[in-house]
Amino acid sequence: AAAVIQELTGQSAILQTYRERQKVQKLVSTEIPRMMWEGKLSPTVHFPYKTILETGRTSSHASKLYPSANGQNVDPRARGVYIPREGYVLASVDYSALELVCVAQTTFNMFGKSAHRDKIIAGYDLHAYLGARLAVEMASPVFLKFLNEEGVNPKDLDATYKAFKKMQGVHADEYKFYRKLAKPVGLGFPSGLGPSTMVEFSTTTYGMDMAKIAAERYETNPDEFFLDDVAYYAKKMDIELEWSPILLAISLAVQLRKIWLDTYPEMEQYFAEIRNMRDPSGSKKIYDADKRAAYEYAYSQWESEGRALGEMEPDAKDYGGTSLLCYNSPMGMRRARCTYTALSNGLCMQTPGAEGAKHAIIKVVRACKDPASDSLLLNKAHVVNFVHDELMVELLDDGTVHEQAMEVVRLMELGLAEVIKDVPVKAEPALMLRWSKSAEPVYVDGRLVPWQP
């Protein structure tokens, strides 16, 4: 198993070599064959799509009918093989902080107010804003000393944020750590993740080893950790109630969730509201008496302990029943019988972004193909890939690449604004000669030019 191999690699040079070989093998067995057709390198590889999933998003996939690949999941090491056709450059245009913009719009729609929205309108970097709160509440000695030197009251959220941004040029490592920690916290908890799931999400998705961070904090700040926080999870995971790396990490996640809720108070109201979004089309049908008893016990535990800690409601489906939660998308799609986390994540993050991005794609493709659009992009630009919030377009290199890229930006912002109506929407372009996730906007004399690695 991969987990066992990972655990043992430090003890065996052979296993370490095997691990490295497996990483390369993915390129050999998956990525390279998708670039081939009839035994030869294909001049063109297409990225096919399933148009709509439950969330409203698209899903790319490879087909056996023609040279094709999963455009949304190309191995980063293989992306550089994909280049535009001769005479073209690639433009990558994606939205800035789309998921948090969607949280801001959804909570504003529901309650008429949103701290997320207020800060976006004020031009704040929300990862840095939350990072500043985490640094204060976790008593970062470096940041607290810096605030003292700057004469900033740690309770003043706006002044603290500005000082935190200023600190990146003075204490870059401290700034990067807390801003990076803010990403799983700020993007994971709106999805309805509980503390135990947050530990895994932070580690696997963002490379923030919560167990390691918690262990280091426990060495210097043991009074921050409470067994009460983890009693529910210890019982659920059949772990003895004494400090272990995983329980320390869960306790830290409980603390992080409290800081996040204090920073964005509308989210408490959001979670209370969505728990009542019951699906009238079905009922919990659990016929097996043992399974029903197990579900009722799990639900009672969640009601008494798990709800307060942010754990998701037990899903009746896991016990032979059906889910009872549902929501409507901004465009009127009804998503029925979804789990608590699917509801939380879909309603405030994935679905609004997906529907807004679809508006954007339609506008860009029409501009590229429809003579009635009378667009600068007509017969010059070609949409070649779509990765959830990022559109990749081939632009004809005829001296108007800057104008073409800016037109794609305009249409993408216009399309998303048809769904995200009360929060500023920004898209950012980058030009490149081969596909790279690292590409950034590069301007020369105010005009966009291709980024070079």
Solvent accessible surface area in square Angstrom, and as a share of the most:
residue,aa,sasa,rsa
1,A,103,0.80
2,A,88,0.68
3,A,75,0.58
4,V,77,0.44
5,I,37,0.19
6,Q,114,0.50
7,E,135,0.61
8,L,67,0.33
9,T,11,0.07
10,G,81,0.78
11,Q,147,0.65
12,S,33,0.21
13,A,84,0.65
14,I,142,0.72
15,L,44,0.22
16,Q,71,0.32
17,T,89,0.52
18,Y,98,0.37
19,R,72,0.26
20,E,77,0.35
21,R,140,0.51
22,Q,82,0.36
23,K,95,0.40
24,V,82,0.47
25,Q,66,0.29
26,K,88,0.37
27,L,36,0.18
28,V,77,0.44
29,S,66,0.43
30,T,41,0.24
31,E,2,0.01
32,I,85,0.43
33,P,68,0.43
34,R,70,0.25
35,M,13,0.06
36,M,65,0.29
37,W,98,0.34
38,E,150,0.67
39,G,71,0.69
40,K,152,0.64
41,L,123,0.61
42,S,15,0.10
43,P,139,0.87
44,T,62,0.36
45,V,28,0.16
46,H,93,0.41
47,F,29,0.12
48,P,17,0.11
49,Y,67,0.26
50,K,114,0.48
51,T,98,0.57
52,I,99,0.50
53,L,74,0.37
54,E,119,0.53
55,T,22,0.13
56,G,1,0.01
57,R,64,0.23
58,T,11,0.06
59,S,28,0.18
60,S,6,0.04
61,H,62,0.28
62,A,40,0.31
63,S,29,0.18
64,K,195,0.83
65,L,147,0.73
66,Y,84,0.32
67,P,20,0.13
68,S,4,0.03
69,A,0,0.00
70,N,30,0.15
71,G,0,0.00
72,Q,31,0.14
73,N,95,0.49
74,V,4,0.03
75,D,9,0.05
76,P,98,0.62
77,R,122,0.44
78,A,5,0.04
79,R,40,0.15
80,G,25,0.24
81,V,81,0.47
82,Y,28,0.11
83,I,104,0.53
84,P,16,0.10
85,R,121,0.44
86,E,174,0.78
87,G,44,0.42
88,Y,42,0.16
89,V,6,0.04
90,L,6,0.03
91,A,0,0.00
92,S,13,0.09
93,V,0,0.00
94,D,51,0.26
95,Y,12,0.04
96,S,63,0.41
97,A,50,0.39
98,L,15,0.07
99,E,73,0.33
100,L,7,0.03
101,V,8,0.05
102,C,0,0.00
103,V,0,0.00
104,A,0,0.00
105,Q,6,0.02
106,T,9,0.05
107,T,0,0.00
108,F,48,0.20
109,N,98,0.50
110,M,57,0.26
111,F,36,0.15
112,G,52,0.50
113,K,129,0.55
114,S,3,0.02
115,A,23,0.18
116,H,0,0.00
117,R,53,0.19
118,D,78,0.40
119,K,33,0.14
120,I,26,0.13
121,I,87,0.44
122,A,63,0.49
123,G,64,0.61
124,Y,34,0.13
125,D,36,0.19
126,L,11,0.05
127,H,26,0.12
128,A,0,0.00
129,Y,5,0.02
130,L,3,0.02
131,G,0,0.00
132,A,1,0.00
133,R,15,0.06
134,L,0,0.00
135,A,0,0.00
136,V,19,0.11
137,E,95,0.43
138,M,9,0.04
139,A,47,0.36
140,S,1,0.01
141,P,103,0.65
142,V,54,0.31
143,F,0,0.00
144,L,59,0.29
145,K,129,0.55
146,F,10,0.04
147,L,2,0.01
148,N,120,0.61
149,E,108,0.48
150,E,72,0.32
151,G,69,0.66
152,V,29,0.16
153,N,88,0.45
154,P,50,0.31
155,K,169,0.71
156,D,64,0.33
157,L,63,0.31
158,D,56,0.29
159,A,30,0.23
160,T,0,0.00
161,Y,15,0.06
162,K,124,0.53
163,A,6,0.05
164,F,0,0.00
165,K,60,0.25
166,K,119,0.51
167,M,0,0.00
168,Q,77,0.34
169,G,72,0.69
170,V,91,0.52
171,H,69,0.31
172,A,41,0.32
173,D,118,0.61
174,E,39,0.17
175,Y,16,0.06
176,K,133,0.56
177,F,71,0.30
178,Y,12,0.05
179,R,62,0.22
180,K,89,0.38
181,L,0,0.00
182,A,0,0.00
183,K,58,0.25
184,P,0,0.00
185,V,0,0.00
186,G,4,0.04
187,L,22,0.11
188,G,1,0.01
189,F,1,0.00
190,P,0,0.00
191,S,15,0.10
192,G,3,0.02
193,L,28,0.14
194,G,2,0.02
195,P,0,0.00
196,S,29,0.18
197,T,57,0.33
198,M,0,0.00
199,V,12,0.07
200,E,112,0.50
201,F,52,0.22
202,S,0,0.00
203,T,55,0.32
204,T,103,0.60
205,T,80,0.46
206,Y,52,0.20
207,G,54,0.52
208,M,11,0.05
209,D,64,0.33
210,M,0,0.00
211,A,29,0.23
212,K,123,0.52
213,I,19,0.10
214,A,0,0.00
215,A,40,0.31
216,E,98,0.44
217,R,32,0.12
218,Y,65,0.25
219,E,142,0.64
220,T,105,0.61
221,N,50,0.26
222,P,64,0.40
223,D,125,0.65
224,E,42,0.19
225,F,12,0.05
226,F,112,0.47
227,L,68,0.34
228,D,124,0.64
229,D,13,0.07
230,V,0,0.00
231,A,39,0.30
232,Y,18,0.07
233,Y,0,0.00
234,A,3,0.02
235,K,131,0.55
236,K,118,0.50
237,M,79,0.35
238,D,135,0.70
239,I,51,0.26
240,E,130,0.58
241,L,87,0.43
242,E,99,0.45
243,W,69,0.24
244,S,30,0.19
245,P,91,0.57
246,I,59,0.30
247,L,0,0.00
248,L,14,0.07
249,A,0,0.00
250,I,0,0.00
251,S,0,0.00
252,L,1,0.01
253,A,0,0.00
254,V,4,0.02
255,Q,32,0.14
256,L,0,0.00
257,R,20,0.07
258,K,112,0.47
259,I,20,0.10
260,W,0,0.00
261,L,16,0.08
262,D,116,0.60
263,T,8,0.04
264,Y,5,0.02
265,P,83,0.52
266,E,8,0.04
267,M,0,0.00
268,E,99,0.44
269,Q,83,0.37
270,Y,0,0.00
271,F,4,0.02
272,A,55,0.43
273,E,83,0.37
274,I,0,0.00
275,R,27,0.10
276,N,117,0.60
277,M,50,0.22
278,R,95,0.35
279,D,3,0.02
280,P,111,0.70
281,S,73,0.47
282,G,20,0.19
283,S,52,0.34
284,K,54,0.23
285,K,103,0.44
286,I,7,0.03
287,Y,190,0.72
288,D,70,0.36
289,A,80,0.62
290,D,116,0.60
291,K,101,0.43
292,R,91,0.33
293,A,59,0.46
294,A,46,0.36
295,Y,13,0.05
296,E,91,0.41
297,Y,119,0.45
298,A,24,0.19
299,Y,55,0.21
300,S,54,0.35
301,Q,36,0.16
302,W,2,0.01
303,E,78,0.35
304,S,81,0.52
305,E,69,0.31
306,G,0,0.00
307,R,87,0.32
308,A,88,0.68
309,L,25,0.13
310,G,3,0.03
311,E,7,0.03
312,M,84,0.37
313,E,12,0.05
314,P,25,0.16
315,D,20,0.10
316,A,1,0.01
317,K,118,0.50
318,D,107,0.56
319,Y,51,0.19
320,G,50,0.48
321,G,9,0.09
322,T,39,0.23
323,S,9,0.06
324,L,28,0.14
325,L,8,0.04
326,C,8,0.05
327,Y,7,0.03
328,N,85,0.44
329,S,9,0.06
330,P,73,0.46
331,M,115,0.52
332,G,58,0.55
333,M,51,0.23
334,R,123,0.45
335,R,28,0.10
336,A,50,0.39
337,R,110,0.40
338,C,6,0.04
339,T,34,0.20
340,Y,8,0.03
341,T,30,0.17
342,A,24,0.19
343,L,0,0.00
344,S,0,0.00
345,N,31,0.16
346,G,0,0.00
347,L,22,0.11
348,C,0,0.00
349,M,5,0.02
350,Q,40,0.18
351,T,0,0.00
352,P,5,0.03
353,G,4,0.04
354,A,7,0.06
355,E,11,0.05
356,G,0,0.00
357,A,1,0.01
358,K,42,0.18
359,H,48,0.21
360,A,1,0.01
361,I,35,0.18
362,I,86,0.43
363,K,53,0.23
364,V,0,0.00
365,V,56,0.32
366,R,150,0.55
367,A,5,0.04
368,C,1,0.01
369,K,115,0.49
370,D,55,0.28
371,P,103,0.65
372,A,90,0.70
373,S,46,0.30
374,D,130,0.68
375,S,22,0.14
376,L,72,0.36
377,L,0,0.00
378,L,41,0.20
379,N,115,0.59
380,K,47,0.20
381,A,0,0.00
382,H,39,0.17
383,V,44,0.25
384,V,56,0.32
385,N,2,0.01
386,F,17,0.07
387,V,28,0.16
388,H,58,0.26
389,D,46,0.24
390,E,15,0.07
391,L,1,0.00
392,M,5,0.02
393,V,0,0.00
394,E,10,0.05
395,L,0,0.00
396,L,55,0.27
397,D,86,0.44
398,D,67,0.35
399,G,58,0.55
400,T,39,0.22
401,V,16,0.09
402,H,32,0.14
403,E,64,0.29
404,Q,0,0.00
405,A,0,0.00
406,M,61,0.27
407,E,32,0.14
408,V,0,0.00
409,V,16,0.09
410,R,124,0.45
411,L,15,0.08
412,M,3,0.01
413,E,44,0.20
414,L,85,0.42
415,G,0,0.00
416,L,1,0.00
417,A,41,0.32
418,E,69,0.31
419,V,15,0.09
420,I,2,0.01
421,K,149,0.63
422,D,55,0.28
423,V,7,0.04
424,P,58,0.36
425,V,19,0.11
426,K,129,0.55
427,A,11,0.09
428,E,95,0.43
429,P,8,0.05
430,A,7,0.06
431,L,1,0.00
432,M,2,0.01
433,L,82,0.41
434,R,119,0.44
435,W,9,0.03
436,S,28,0.18
437,K,141,0.60
438,S,74,0.48
439,A,19,0.15
440,E,107,0.48
441,P,46,0.29
442,V,52,0.30
443,Y,104,0.40
444,V,84,0.48
445,D,141,0.73
446,G,57,0.55
447,R,97,0.35
448,L,8,0.04
449,V,45,0.26
450,P,44,0.28
451,W,37,0.13
452,Q,115,0.51
453,P,135,0.85
